[in-house]
């Protein structure tokens, strides 16, 4: 069975632009953003895509500590070698997704989602870790610069972050509040593993 990277075919695609509902669907602009963000900005709908400036790691834009030792593109079998067997397993979207739940210590859990993607036959296998962020504000998940770059009317839609390298992240919302944090990537090159949340991340700051 072929295997797809979560970056190429994950829960949502990543981009090098900021996308917002600007009152006119399809409107596009290029707007520079201050460091540590990039400068490509595109408005076209209900998703927001923000790129990092060259050389800025994803962990400077988004808190990844909750994933523990899991990494993008890691399978359930690979995760089991670190954290033991999944504590539970369930399915979504009529069985098109299988979700494996792992205990990562101190009552914390991370899920690894397996799904078949692509229009070809056979489809390819994709693995992506995700973390529940229910109860957290956007400012507790991403850096203040990211919060400031997202227009207020777009907070509550899907938010994509792209480091311009091998990894990215997607924040999925429900009823206007963060629900899932997905960590997508092709699998880290040697010596390129993101760790920690980054000193720039807000400490529980709730955007108003």
Beta strands, then each sheet from edge to edge (+ up, - down):
strand 1: 3-4
strand 2: 47-51
strand 3: 88-92
strand 4: 97-105
strand 5: 108-117
strand 6: 124-132
strand 7: 158-162
strand 8: 167-174
strand 9: 177-185
sheet 1: 1+ 6+ 5- 4+ 3-
sheet 2: 1+ 6+ 9- 8+ 7- 2-
end
